[in-house]
Amino acid sequence: MRIAIPMEDGHLAQHFGHCRTFALVDVDPVLNQITALAEVPAPDHQPGLLPPWLKERGVDLVIAGGMGSRAIGLFQDVSIAVVVGAPAECAEALAAMYLNGSLAAGSNACDH
């Protein structure tokens, strides 16, 4: 399973569409562990680009602080699950919280 996390200065970027990089975290949900982590530059912001771009990179889940409802729908269209309202933690901590079931979705930090 691959998780994408929008990053800014080593922590979760609160505005998904304008992050500088994405952490791509490979996890083994059966063994409950992170197997690989890489940070890749985000493409230039264009509406609708990120769902297919992340799908091409094998992403199954996005963990975000905030994301607009249209973007959430576009991710659902390409079978990528979305968790919004995540805290501004590092990618490893967020992936570990997801794996151990303690990553609770909070309020969406984006209102568009």
N, CA, C and O atoms as a printed pandas DataFrame, in Angstrom:
     atom_number atom_name residue_name chain_id  residue_number  x_coord  y_coord  z_coord
0              1         N          MET        A               1    0.848   -1.170    0.000
1              2        CA          MET        A               1    0.000    0.000    0.000
2              3         C          MET        A               1    0.894    1.234    0.000
3              4         O          MET        A               1    1.915    1.271    0.686
4              5         N          ARG        A               2    0.497    2.254   -0.782
5              6        CA          ARG        A               2    1.281    3.489   -0.834
6              7         C          ARG        A               2    0.416    4.672   -0.383
7              8         O          ARG        A               2   -0.710    4.856   -0.847
8              9         N          ILE        A               3    0.969    5.457    0.524
9             10        CA          ILE        A               3    0.307    6.637    1.069
10            11         C          ILE        A               3    1.039    7.876    0.557
11            12         O          ILE        A               3    2.268    7.933    0.578
12            13         N          ALA        A               4    0.272    8.870    0.096
13            14        CA          ALA        A               4    0.847   10.161   -0.291
14            15         C          ALA        A               4    0.484   11.199    0.764
15            16         O          ALA        A               4   -0.660   11.290    1.209
16            17         N          ILE        A               5    1.492   11.978    1.150
17            18        CA          ILE        A               5    1.297   13.017    2.158
18            19         C          ILE        A               5    1.906   14.311    1.630
19            20         O          ILE        A               5    3.106   14.344    1.356
20            21         N          PRO        A               6    1.115   15.387    1.476
21            22        CA          PRO        A               6    1.660   16.662    1.019
22            23         C          PRO        A               6    2.547   17.260    2.113
23            24         O          PRO        A               6    2.151   17.334    3.277
24            25         N          MET        A               7    3.746   17.685    1.726
25            26        CA          MET        A               7    4.721   18.139    2.720
26            27         C          MET        A               7    5.135   19.598    2.513
27            28         O          MET        A               7    5.153   20.114    1.395
28            29         N          GLU        A               8    5.461   20.228    3.615
29            30        CA          GLU        A               8    6.001   21.586    3.631
30            31         C          GLU        A               8    6.938   21.671    4.831
31            32         O          GLU        A               8    6.501   21.528    5.973
32            33         N          ASP        A               9    8.214   21.901    4.579
33            34        CA          ASP        A               9    9.209   22.035    5.651
34            35         C          ASP        A               9    9.218   20.846    6.620
35            36         O          ASP        A               9    9.319   21.027    7.833
36            37         N          GLY        A              10    9.111   19.625    6.069
37            38        CA          GLY        A              10    9.227   18.429    6.877
38            39         C          GLY        A              10    7.975   17.974    7.586
39            40         O          GLY        A              10    7.994   16.968    8.294
40            41         N          HIS        A              11    6.879   18.703    7.408
41            42        CA          HIS        A              11    5.620   18.349    8.054
42            43         C          HIS        A              11    4.477   18.411    7.046
43            44         O          HIS        A              11    4.627   18.948    5.948
44            45         N          LEU        A              12    3.346   17.860    7.433
45            46        CA          LEU        A              12    2.158   17.884    6.595
46            47         C          LEU        A              12    1.804   19.317    6.204
47            48         O          LEU        A              12    1.667   20.186    7.065
48            49         N          ALA        A              13    1.658   19.556    4.906
49            50        CA          ALA        A              13    1.212   20.861    4.406
50            51         C          ALA        A              13   -0.293   20.943    4.596
51            52         O          ALA        A              13   -1.017   20.032    4.196
52            53         N          GLN        A              14   -0.765   22.007    5.193
53            54        CA          GLN        A              14   -2.193   22.111    5.478
54            55         C          GLN        A              14   -3.040   22.363    4.232
55            56         O          GLN        A              14   -4.216   21.998    4.216
56            57         N          HIS        A              15   -2.480   22.974    3.193
57            58        CA          HIS        A              15   -3.237   23.166    1.961
58            59         C          HIS        A              15   -2.708   22.216    0.903
59            60         O          HIS        A              15   -1.642   22.443    0.331
60            61         N          PHE        A              16   -3.441   21.173    0.649
61            62        CA          PHE        A              16   -3.023   20.073   -0.205
62            63         C          PHE        A              16   -2.509   20.494   -1.578
63            64         O          PHE        A              16   -1.427   20.068   -1.982
64            65         N          GLY        A              17   -3.249   21.306   -2.291
65            66        CA          GLY        A              17   -2.927   21.626   -3.682
66            67         C          GLY        A              17   -1.723   22.523   -3.887
67            68         O          GLY        A              17   -1.287   22.716   -5.022
68            69         N          HIS        A              18   -1.177   23.072   -2.819
69            70        CA          HIS        A              18   -0.055   24.003   -2.971
70            71         C          HIS        A              18    1.193   23.551   -2.220
71            72         O          HIS        A              18    2.028   24.375   -1.846
72            73         N          CYS        A              19    1.322   22.245   -1.998
73            74        CA          CYS        A              19    2.513   21.751   -1.300
74            75         C          CYS        A              19    3.709   21.740   -2.253
75            76         O          CYS        A              19    3.546   21.752   -3.473
76            77         N          ARG        A              20    4.898   21.717   -1.684
77            78        CA          ARG        A              20    6.133   21.684   -2.487
78            79         C          ARG        A              20    6.539   20.264   -2.862
79            80         O          ARG        A              20    7.068   20.023   -3.947
80            81         N          THR        A              21    6.287   19.328   -1.953
81            82        CA          THR        A              21    6.673   17.936   -2.184
82            83         C          THR        A              21    5.587   17.007   -1.647
83            84         O          THR        A              21    4.705   17.413   -0.889
84            85         N          PHE        A              22    5.682   15.754   -2.064
85            86        CA          PHE        A              22    4.849   14.701   -1.503
86            87         C          PHE        A              22    5.756   13.639   -0.914
87            88         O          PHE        A              22    6.733   13.230   -1.542
88            89         N          ALA        A              23    5.438   13.197    0.281
89            90        CA          ALA        A              23    6.075   12.002    0.827
90            91         C          ALA        A              23    5.268   10.822    0.302
91            92         O          ALA        A              23    4.049   10.770    0.471
92            93         N          LEU        A              24    5.946    9.884   -0.328
93            94        CA          LEU        A              24    5.321    8.634   -0.761
94            95         C          LEU        A              24    5.803    7.553    0.189
95            96         O          LEU        A              24    6.979    7.188    0.196
96            97         N          VAL        A              25    4.883    7.052    0.985
97            98        CA          VAL        A              25    5.219    6.117    2.054
98            99         C          VAL        A              25    4.627    4.746    1.714
99           100         O          VAL        A              25    3.408    4.589    1.631
100          101         N          ASP        A              26    5.495    3.769    1.521
101          102        CA          ASP        A              26    5.051    2.400    1.298
102          103         C          ASP        A              26    4.904    1.731    2.653
103          104         O          ASP        A              26    5.809    1.771    3.486
104          105         N          VAL        A              27    3.745    1.112    2.858
105          106        CA          VAL        A              27    3.481    0.453    4.132
106          107         C          VAL        A              27    2.989   -0.964    3.885
107          108         O          VAL        A              27    2.398   -1.270    2.850
108          109         N          ASP        A              28    3.249   -1.811    4.857
109          110        CA          ASP        A              28    2.717   -3.162    4.850
110          111         C          ASP        A              28    1.677   -3.209    5.964
111          112         O          ASP        A              28    2.033   -3.307    7.139
112          113         N          PRO        A              29    0.381   -3.139    5.603
113          114        CA          PRO        A              29   -0.651   -3.108    6.643
114          115         C          PRO        A              29   -0.783   -4.426    7.406
115          116         O          PRO        A              29   -1.308   -4.441    8.519
116          117         N          VAL        A              30   -0.321   -5.514    6.833
117          118        CA          VAL        A              30   -0.365   -6.807    7.534
118          119         C          VAL        A              30    0.693   -6.837    8.628
119          120         O          VAL        A              30    0.417   -7.232    9.760
120          121         N          LEU        A              31    1.908   -6.416    8.280
121          122        CA          LEU        A              31    2.993   -6.375    9.269
122          123         C          LEU        A              31    2.966   -5.088   10.096
123          124         O          LEU        A              31    3.700   -4.946   11.074
124          125         N          ASN        A              32    2.097   -4.146    9.680
125          126        CA          ASN        A              32    1.939   -2.888   10.414
126          127         C          ASN        A              32    3.242   -2.088   10.474
127          128         O          ASN        A              32    3.637   -1.594   11.530
128          129         N          GLN        A              33    3.907   -1.971    9.302
129          130        CA          GLN        A              33    5.185   -1.244    9.287
130          131         C          GLN        A              33    5.401   -0.487    7.985
131          132         O          GLN        A              33    4.832   -0.812    6.943
132          133         N          ILE        A              34    6.239    0.528    8.083
133          134        CA          ILE        A              34    6.666    1.307    6.920
134          135         C          ILE        A              34    7.784    0.536    6.250
135          136         O          ILE        A              34    8.727    0.099    6.910
136          137         N          THR        A              35    7.682    0.364    4.924
137          138        CA          THR        A              35    8.714   -0.387    4.199
138          139         C          THR        A              35    9.605    0.519    3.354
139          140         O          THR        A              35   10.726    0.134    3.021
140          141         N          ALA        A              36    9.131    1.713    3.000
141          142        CA          ALA        A              36    9.939    2.657    2.219
142          143         C          ALA        A              36    9.310    4.041    2.323
143          144         O          ALA        A              36    8.104    4.184    2.527
144          145         N          LEU        A              37   10.154    5.050    2.180
145          146        CA          LEU        A              37    9.685    6.427    2.202
146          147         C          LEU        A              37   10.553    7.241    1.255
147          148         O          LEU        A              37   11.781    7.193    1.326
148          149         N          ALA        A              38    9.904    7.989    0.369
149          150        CA          ALA        A              38   10.618    8.876   -0.549
150          151         C          ALA        A              38    9.857   10.182   -0.642
151          152         O          ALA        A              38    8.629   10.194   -0.558
152          153         N          GLU        A              39   10.568   11.269   -0.813
153          154        CA          GLU        A              39    9.924   12.561   -1.008
154          155         C          GLU        A              39   10.177   12.997   -2.443
155          156         O          GLU        A              39   11.318   13.024   -2.905
156          157         N          VAL        A              40    9.094   13.338   -3.144
157          158        CA          VAL        A              40    9.195   13.731   -4.552
158          159         C          VAL        A              40    8.622   15.124   -4.742
159          160         O          VAL        A              40    7.672   15.502   -4.056
160          161         N          PRO        A              41    9.194   15.901   -5.675
161          162        CA          PRO        A              41    8.654   17.241   -5.940
162          163         C          PRO        A              41    7.230   17.157   -6.487
163          164         O          PRO        A              41    6.914   16.296   -7.307
164          165         N          ALA        A              42    6.397   18.050   -6.025
165          166        CA          ALA        A              42    5.023   18.115   -6.526
166          167         C          ALA        A              42    5.032   18.799   -7.896
167          168         O          ALA        A              42    5.862   19.672   -8.145
168          169         N          PRO        A              43    4.118   18.409   -8.779
169          170        CA          PRO        A              43    4.017   19.110  -10.056
170          171         C          PRO        A              43    3.431   20.506   -9.839
171          172         O          PRO        A              43    2.868   20.791   -8.782
172          173         N          ASP        A              44    3.563   21.361  -10.832
173          174        CA          ASP        A              44    2.940   22.684  -10.743
174          175         C          ASP        A              44    1.440   22.518  -10.534
175          176         O          ASP        A              44    0.825   21.603  -11.082
176          177         N          HIS        A              45    0.861   23.403   -9.743
177          178        CA          HIS        A              45   -0.558   23.308   -9.411
178          179         C          HIS        A              45   -1.422   23.551  -10.650
179          180         O          HIS        A              45   -1.345   24.598  -11.293
180          181         N          GLN        A              46   -2.232   22.564  -10.956
181          182        CA          GLN        A              46   -3.232   22.659  -12.016
182          183         C          GLN        A              46   -4.457   21.915  -11.529
183          184         O          GLN        A              46   -4.336   20.784  -11.058
184          185         N          PRO        A              47   -5.638   22.513  -11.626
185          186        CA          PRO        A              47   -6.848   21.822  -11.169
186          187         C          PRO        A              47   -7.005   20.453  -11.828
187          188         O          PRO        A              47   -6.903   20.321  -13.048
188          189         N          GLY        A              48   -7.252   19.444  -11.007
189          190        CA          GLY        A              48   -7.499   18.098  -11.500
190          191         C          GLY        A              48   -6.277   17.267  -11.829
191          192         O          GLY        A              48   -6.421   16.094  -12.175
192          193         N          LEU        A              49   -5.080   17.826  -11.736
193          194        CA          LEU        A              49   -3.865   17.106  -12.116
194          195         C          LEU        A              49   -3.419   16.071  -11.071
195          196         O          LEU        A              49   -2.986   14.978  -11.435
196          197         N          LEU        A              50   -3.519   16.403   -9.794
197          198        CA          LEU        A              50   -2.929   15.552   -8.765
198          199         C          LEU        A              50   -3.537   14.155   -8.639
199          200         O          LEU        A              50   -2.780   13.207   -8.434
200          201         N          PRO        A              51   -4.847   13.968   -8.747
201          202        CA          PRO        A              51   -5.358   12.588   -8.636
202          203         C          PRO        A              51   -4.741   11.625   -9.657
203          204         O          PRO        A              51   -4.241   10.576   -9.252
204          205         N          PRO        A              52   -4.753   11.931  -10.963
205          206        CA          PRO        A              52   -4.125   10.968  -11.883
206          207         C          PRO        A              52   -2.607   10.900  -11.709
207          208         O          PRO        A              52   -2.020    9.835  -11.898
208          209         N          TRP        A              53   -1.966   12.005  -11.357
209          210        CA          TRP        A              53   -0.517   12.033  -11.162
210          211         C          TRP        A              53   -0.123   11.100  -10.016
211          212         O          TRP        A              53    0.838   10.338  -10.131
212          213         N          LEU        A              54   -0.870   11.163   -8.913
213          214        CA          LEU        A              54   -0.581   10.289   -7.774
214          215         C          LEU        A              54   -0.983    8.841   -8.073
215          216         O          LEU        A              54   -0.305    7.916   -7.627
216          217         N          LYS        A              55   -2.052    8.631   -8.806
217          218        CA          LYS        A              55   -2.467    7.275   -9.169
218          219         C          LYS        A              55   -1.379    6.599  -10.008
219          220         O          LYS        A              55   -1.097    5.415   -9.824
220          221         N          GLU        A              56   -0.764    7.360  -10.936
221          222        CA          GLU        A              56    0.334    6.822  -11.752
222          223         C          GLU        A              56    1.515    6.388  -10.898
223          224         O          GLU        A              56    2.308    5.545  -11.318
224          225         N          ARG        A              57    1.640    6.950   -9.714
225          226        CA          ARG        A              57    2.735    6.619   -8.807
226          227         C          ARG        A              57    2.328    5.557   -7.796
227          228         O          ARG        A              57    3.047    5.311   -6.828
228          229         N          GLY        A              58    1.187    4.931   -8.015
229          230        CA          GLY        A              58    0.775    3.803   -7.185
230          231         C          GLY        A              58    0.131    4.146   -5.863
231          232         O          GLY        A              58    0.062    3.298   -4.973
232          233         N          VAL        A              59   -0.343    5.371   -5.714
233          234        CA          VAL        A              59   -0.912    5.807   -4.441
234          235         C          VAL        A              59   -2.308    5.210   -4.240
235          236         O          VAL        A              59   -3.132    5.190   -5.154
236          237         N          ASP        A              60   -2.549    4.720   -3.005
237          238        CA          ASP        A              60   -3.841    4.158   -2.607
238          239         C          ASP        A              60   -4.597    5.057   -1.638
239          240         O          ASP        A              60   -5.823    4.995   -1.544
240          241         N          LEU        A              61   -3.843    5.907   -0.907
241          242        CA          LEU        A              61   -4.432    6.728    0.146
242          243         C          LEU        A              61   -3.696    8.054    0.220
243          244         O          LEU        A              61   -2.473    8.105    0.092
244          245         N          VAL        A              62   -4.453    9.133    0.429
245          246        CA          VAL        A              62   -3.874   10.453    0.672
246          247         C          VAL        A              62   -4.243   10.863    2.087
247          248         O          VAL        A              62   -5.402   10.766    2.491
248          249         N          ILE        A              63   -3.250   11.321    2.833
249          250        CA          ILE        A              63   -3.481   11.901    4.156
250          251         C          ILE        A              63   -3.243   13.395    4.003
251          252         O          ILE        A              63   -2.164   13.812    3.583
252          253         N          ALA        A              64   -4.249   14.207    4.341
253          254        CA          ALA        A              64   -4.162   15.653    4.133
254          255         C          ALA        A              64   -4.691   16.417    5.339
255          256         O          ALA        A              64   -5.460   15.895    6.145
256          257         N          GLY        A              65   -4.259   17.657    5.435
257          258        CA          GLY        A              65   -4.809   18.547    6.446
258          259         C          GLY        A              65   -6.125   19.109    5.947
259          260         O          GLY        A              65   -7.131   19.119    6.656
260          261         N          GLY        A              66   -6.091   19.575    4.707
261          262        CA          GLY        A              66   -7.286   20.143    4.113
262          263         C          GLY        A              66   -7.327   19.886    2.624
263          264         O          GLY        A              66   -6.294   19.826    1.957
264          265         N          MET        A              67   -8.547   19.732    2.110
265          266        CA          MET        A              67   -8.729   19.491    0.690
266          267         C          MET        A              67  -10.162   19.862    0.339
267          268         O          MET        A              67  -11.092   19.549    1.082
268          269         N          GLY        A              68  -10.335   20.524   -0.784
269          270        CA          GLY        A              68  -11.666   20.905   -1.227
270          271         C          GLY        A              68  -12.511   19.696   -1.599
271          272         O          GLY        A              68  -11.982   18.633   -1.922
272          273         N          SER        A              69  -13.819   19.866   -1.551
273          274        CA          SER        A              69  -14.724   18.754   -1.836
274          275         C          SER        A              69  -14.599   18.275   -3.284
275          276         O          SER        A              69  -14.753   17.082   -3.545
276          277         N          ARG        A              70  -14.325   19.166   -4.219
277          278        CA          ARG        A              70  -14.146   18.753   -5.613
278          279         C          ARG        A              70  -12.927   17.841   -5.740
279          280         O          ARG        A              70  -12.977   16.823   -6.431
280          281         N          ALA        A              71  -11.835   18.208   -5.071
281          282        CA          ALA        A              71  -10.625   17.390   -5.118
282          283         C          ALA        A              71  -10.875   16.018   -4.499
283          284         O          ALA        A              71  -10.414   15.007   -5.028
284          285         N          ILE        A              72  -11.596   15.975   -3.390
285          286        CA          ILE        A              72  -11.907   14.687   -2.756
286          287         C          ILE        A              72  -12.662   13.801   -3.752
287          288         O          ILE        A              72  -12.377   12.610   -3.874
288          289         N          GLY        A              73  -13.609   14.386   -4.448
289          290        CA          GLY        A              73  -14.361   13.636   -5.454
290          291         C          GLY        A              73  -13.483   13.132   -6.573
291          292         O          GLY        A              73  -13.669   12.008   -7.040
292          293         N          LEU        A              74  -12.527   13.935   -7.020
293          294        CA          LEU        A              74  -11.613   13.509   -8.089
294          295         C          LEU        A              74  -10.740   12.346   -7.630
295          296         O          LEU        A              74  -10.454   11.443   -8.416
296          297         N          PHE        A              75  -10.315   12.355   -6.376
297          298        CA          PHE        A              75   -9.551   11.217   -5.849
298          299         C          PHE        A              75  -10.417    9.963   -5.773
299          300         O          PHE        A              75   -9.961    8.869   -6.106
300          301         N          GLN        A              76  -11.649   10.120   -5.342
301          302        CA          GLN        A              76  -12.552    8.970   -5.284
302          303         C          GLN        A              76  -12.766    8.392   -6.677
303          304         O          GLN        A              76  -12.876    7.176   -6.833
304          305         N          ASP        A              77  -12.826    9.262   -7.698
305          306        CA          ASP        A              77  -13.016    8.802   -9.082
306          307         C          ASP        A              77  -11.892    7.894   -9.562
307          308         O          ASP        A              77  -12.115    7.040  -10.421
308          309         N          VAL        A              78  -10.673    8.068   -9.015
309          310        CA          VAL        A              78   -9.535    7.226   -9.424
310          311         C          VAL        A              78   -9.185    6.193   -8.340
311          312         O          VAL        A              78   -8.082    5.646   -8.324
312          313         N          SER        A              79  -10.129    5.943   -7.449
313          314        CA          SER        A              79   -9.995    4.923   -6.398
314          315         C          SER        A              79   -8.844    5.181   -5.433
315          316         O          SER        A              79   -8.146    4.254   -5.022
316          317         N          ILE        A              80   -8.653    6.447   -5.075
317          318        CA          ILE        A              80   -7.698    6.806   -4.022
318          319         C          ILE        A              80   -8.511    7.310   -2.835
319          320         O          ILE        A              80   -9.281    8.262   -2.962
320          321         N          ALA        A              81   -8.335    6.667   -1.676
321          322        CA          ALA        A              81   -9.019    7.080   -0.452
322          323         C          ALA        A              81   -8.361    8.345    0.090
323          324         O          ALA        A              81   -7.178    8.588   -0.150
324          325         N          VAL        A              82   -9.128    9.146    0.820
325          326        CA          VAL        A              82   -8.636   10.411    1.370
326          327         C          VAL        A              82   -9.000   10.505    2.842
327          328         O          VAL        A              82  -10.138   10.235    3.227
328          329         N          VAL        A              83   -8.028   10.890    3.663
329          330        CA          VAL        A              83   -8.258   11.222    5.064
330          331         C          VAL        A              83   -7.890   12.695    5.216
331          332         O          VAL        A              83   -6.751   13.076    4.943
332          333         N          VAL        A              84   -8.837   13.529    5.646
333          334        CA          VAL        A              84   -8.554   14.953    5.858
334          335         C          VAL        A              84   -8.612   15.283    7.340
335          336         O          VAL        A              84   -9.170   14.539    8.146
336          337         N          GLY        A              85   -8.018   16.422    7.672
337          338        CA          GLY        A              85   -8.006   16.862    9.055
338          339         C          GLY        A              85   -6.855   16.303    9.862
339          340         O          GLY        A              85   -6.881   16.333   11.093
340          341         N          ALA        A              86   -5.834   15.788    9.169
341          342        CA          ALA        A              86   -4.671   15.218    9.866
342          343         C          ALA        A              86   -3.837   16.333   10.498
343          344         O          ALA        A              86   -3.831   17.461   10.005
344          345         N          PRO        A              87   -3.139   16.022   11.579
345          346        CA          PRO        A              87   -2.291   17.021   12.235
346          347         C          PRO        A              87   -0.998   17.266   11.457
347          348         O          PRO        A              87   -0.595   16.437   10.641
348          349         N          ALA        A              88   -0.356   18.393   11.707
349          350        CA          ALA        A              88    0.881   18.776   11.019
350          351         C          ALA        A              88    2.071   18.041   11.627
351          352         O          ALA        A              88    2.866   18.623   12.365
352          353         N          GLU        A              89    2.179   16.757   11.306
353          354        CA          GLU        A              89    3.272   15.897   11.774
354          355         C          GLU        A              89    4.157   15.516   10.599
355          356         O          GLU        A              89    3.836   15.831    9.453
356          357         N          CYS        A              90    5.263   14.843   10.870
357          358        CA          CYS        A              90    6.119   14.340    9.798
358          359         C          CYS        A              90    5.445   13.126    9.144
359          360         O          CYS        A              90    4.541   12.521    9.719
360          361         N          ALA        A              91    5.894   12.786    7.952
361          362        CA          ALA        A              91    5.280   11.705    7.179
362          363         C          ALA        A              91    5.338   10.362    7.913
363          364         O          ALA        A              91    4.353    9.623    7.925
364          365         N          GLU        A              92    6.459   10.046    8.514
365          366        CA          GLU        A              92    6.586    8.769    9.225
366          367         C          GLU        A              92    5.591    8.663   10.368
367          368         O          GLU        A              92    4.987    7.611   10.575
368          369         N          ALA        A              93    5.418    9.752   11.111
369          370        CA          ALA        A              93    4.482    9.740   12.236
370          371         C          ALA        A              93    3.049    9.564   11.737
371          372         O          ALA        A              93    2.275    8.815   12.333
372          373         N          LEU        A              94    2.689   10.248   10.651
373          374        CA          LEU        A              94    1.329   10.126   10.121
374          375         C          LEU        A              94    1.056    8.719    9.603
375          376         O          LEU        A              94   -0.013    8.160    9.847
376          377         N          ALA        A              95    2.024    8.147    8.887
377          378        CA          ALA        A              95    1.851    6.775    8.388
378          379         C          ALA        A              95    1.733    5.795    9.557
379          380         O          ALA        A              95    0.913    4.877    9.516
380          381         N          ALA        A              96    2.538    5.983   10.584
381          382        CA          ALA        A              96    2.472    5.100   11.754
382          383         C          ALA        A              96    1.125    5.232   12.458
383          384         O          ALA        A              96    0.555    4.235   12.900
384          385         N          MET        A              97    0.612    6.467   12.566
385          386        CA          MET        A              97   -0.705    6.658   13.181
386          387         C          MET        A              97   -1.786    5.964   12.359
387          388         O          MET        A              97   -2.703    5.360   12.914
388          389         N          TYR        A              98   -1.674    6.053   11.036
389          390        CA          TYR        A              98   -2.644    5.368   10.180
390          391         C          TYR        A              98   -2.579    3.854   10.413
391          392         O          TYR        A              98   -3.610    3.200   10.572
392          393         N          LEU        A              99   -1.371    3.309   10.433
393          394        CA          LEU        A              99   -1.204    1.863   10.598
394          395         C          LEU        A              99   -1.715    1.354   11.938
395          396         O          LEU        A              99   -2.284    0.265   12.017
396          397         N          ASN        A             100   -1.511    2.148   13.000
397          398        CA          ASN        A             100   -1.939    1.659   14.317
398          399         C          ASN        A             100   -3.367    2.089   14.678
399          400         O          ASN        A             100   -3.841    1.830   15.784
400          401         N          GLY        A             101   -4.048    2.752   13.722
401          402        CA          GLY        A             101   -5.446    3.109   13.932
402          403         C          GLY        A             101   -5.696    4.350   14.757
403          404         O          GLY        A             101   -6.833    4.611   15.151
404          405         N          SER        A             102   -4.651    5.125   15.030
405          406        CA          SER        A             102   -4.834    6.316   15.868
406          407         C          SER        A             102   -4.947    7.602   15.046
407          408         O          SER        A             102   -5.060    8.684   15.623
408          409         N          LEU        A             103   -4.920    7.510   13.724
409          410        CA          LEU        A             103   -5.075    8.706   12.888
410          411         C          LEU        A             103   -6.562    8.975   12.709
411          412         O          LEU        A             103   -7.234    8.348   11.890
412          413         N          ALA        A             104   -7.052    9.912   13.487
413          414        CA          ALA        A             104   -8.465   10.262   13.410
414          415         C          ALA        A             104   -8.633   11.452   12.473
415          416         O          ALA        A             104   -7.885   12.426   12.550
416          417         N          ALA        A             105   -9.608   11.364   11.601
417          418        CA          ALA        A             105   -9.893   12.488   10.714
418          419         C          ALA        A             105  -10.468   13.621   11.563
419          420         O          ALA        A             105  -11.375   13.422   12.370
420          421         N          GLY        A             106   -9.915   14.805   11.356
421          422        CA          GLY        A             106  -10.393   15.978   12.068
422          423         C          GLY        A             106  -11.171   16.869   11.138
423          424         O          GLY        A             106  -11.679   16.423   10.110
424          425         N          SER        A             107  -11.262   18.128   11.501
425          426        CA          SER        A             107  -11.986   19.062   10.636
426          427         C          SER        A             107  -11.109   19.386    9.429
427          428         O          SER        A             107   -9.894   19.543    9.555
428          429         N          ASN        A             108  -11.727   19.481    8.283
429          430        CA          ASN        A             108  -11.048   19.772    7.043
430          431         C          ASN        A             108  -10.509   21.190    7.094
431          432         O          ASN        A             108  -11.274   22.135    7.290
432          433         N          ALA        A             109   -9.200   21.355    6.920
433          434        CA          ALA        A             109   -8.576   22.669    6.993
434          435         C          ALA        A             109   -8.821   23.504    5.744
435          436         O          ALA        A             109   -8.331   24.630    5.658
436          437         N          CYS        A             110   -9.561   22.983    4.781
437          438        CA          CYS        A             110   -9.842   23.679    3.531
438          439         C          CYS        A             110  -11.347   23.859    3.395
439          440         O          CYS        A             110  -12.116   22.936    3.662
440          441         N          ASP        A             111  -11.760   25.047    2.981
441          442        CA          ASP        A             111  -13.208   25.303    2.894
442          443         C          ASP        A             111  -13.692   25.554    1.472
443          444         O          ASP        A             111  -14.740   26.171    1.277
444          445         N          HIS        A             112  -12.938   25.081    0.466
445          446        CA          HIS        A             112  -13.423   25.247   -0.915
446          447         C          HIS        A             112  -13.386   23.955   -1.679
447          448         O          HIS        A             112  -13.759   23.920   -2.852
